[in-house]
Amino acid sequence: MKKLLHYTSILLTLLLTSITGLLAQVTTESTQHVEMADTFRSEGKIYVVVLVAVVLFSGFTLFMVLTERKIARLEKTFKDLKGNADK
Amino acid sequence: MNWKKHWWKILGVLLIYFVLVAGFLADVPRLFILNETIRNLFFHVAIWFAMFVLLIVSVVYAIKYLGKGNPLDDIKSSEFANVGIFFGLLGILTGSVWAKFTWGDWWVNDPKLNATSISMLIYLAYFILRASIENPQAKGRISAVYNIFAFAAAIPLIFILPRLTDSLHPGNGGNPGFNNYDLDNSLRRIFYPSILGYTLLGIWFAGIRIRLQKLKEKLNDLELNK
């Protein structure tokens, strides 16, 4: 009985140590440093990137809105023309 | 599509503003090789999805035109294809930039890249075909049939073929797609709005071109009737 208990406890300890060892390996791998733009961000430069992108897109949107208005005006002109022609 | 309503255009613009800000400022999974470029998911991939939606709309109008012969359907079919291919070109360019920084070269001999280029070329031939035919009914019918063929070719080329063979491209050739990395949905929160935003912008763009075409036709009619 005692021998069985001893052997089981040794086996269990070995098992647990090996699993922890494996897990430890996995965790060290995931804490390996992945290069990201952390310094860049901490210096606030990321906001420059965002601002540039926003400015460019605002320019595009403005162009779209102006074109949309031009087309709406043209469509109205045609409608009026057609209205006059039908009279 | 009601071109006079503006709410969906404003929505598209706001969504892209959101993507531009959140896409750069939000936390993203920290992965090797990709590093910060994983953010290109919100631009490059979203644009391809938007392109696909636009091409679906294009082929639907092509089929409608073959059924009813309404010239407006032909205009819509060709203009949606136009904007779709423009988005495809943007997709290729943004993909090329991404490739340079992650794969080391502006272009690689990869099945996904080759397949999408072939699909683009097939659609470009669609526009050349349209330009080569004078008679509007013939132009409409022949290009509508070609549109259906081009769309039917694009699906296996872009989605199926690259997954069957070795590829560098994420989601193909045994590589995991971004689902595996986006375990806490931090990417999807920005990715899905981006697809919707670009699709809405693409529809707005196509709408402007369609209305312009209609005006040109009206002008032609007026001049002919003088």
Interface residues (C-beta under 8 A of the other chain):
Chain A: V34 E35 M36 A37 I46 V49 V50 A53 V54 F57 T61 M64 T67 E68 I71 A72 L74 E75 F78 L81 K82
Chain B: K4 K9 V13 I16 Y17 L20 V21 F24 L25 R30 L31 F32 N35 E36 L201 W204 F205 I208 R211 L212 L215 K218 L219 L222
